[in-house]
Amino acid sequence: MKSKKIKLLALFISFLGLTTAATAQKNYALDAKCTFTVLGTSTLHDWEMKSSTASGSAVIKVENSKITDIDAISITLLAESVKSEKTSMDKVAYKTLKTDTQKNIKYVLKAAEKVNETTWTLTGIYTIAGVAKELKTTAKATYSNGLINIQGTNKITFTQFGMKSPTAMLGTIKTGEDLTLNFNINFK
């Protein structure tokens, strides 16, 4: 009888341990499989710049394979890792981003609100060209096999971050004021 009680107690403690582990918050590191894209327009053509180089971390709670809480996200992107298909365009972009003194683009989460099963409203501080702004982002967050994927989009302007819209060829080519920032990031 005593043996059965001990086994039952051990099973109960084991169950509690598994339940706690399944619902505990966990620290995640940014995975190498991430994409950051900046989309814009100009008087000549639409353009795109991309980076897949960043570092970061997150504190996220997963319960029964579903994200139940996002407590922290911090991402740092080397500004000169953002590239187009033309080095001349990259040079203009880096001048606009002030990469001589502002080496990084940063994001730090302030708050996360769950909208539905996979949709979240993330409020965070973007620091671009040395200017920090709080923005809300609607993002899709999913969990699968130990990997958390977060995808979202933000619309910003150059002036919002203290930058001038770039020009080229003595001002004959002008960049539009509006930019779209897309991200598809993974934490593991």
ABEGO torsion letter per residue (X at the ends): XAAAAAAAAAAAAAAAAAAAAAABBBBBBBBABBBBBBBBBBAABBBBBBBABBBEBBBBBBBGGBBABBABBBBBBBAAABBBABAAAAAAAAAAAGAAABABBBBBBABBBBABAABBBBBBBBBBGGBBBBBBBBBBBBBBGGBBBBBBBBBBBAAAAGBBBBBBGGGABBBBABBBBBBBBBBX
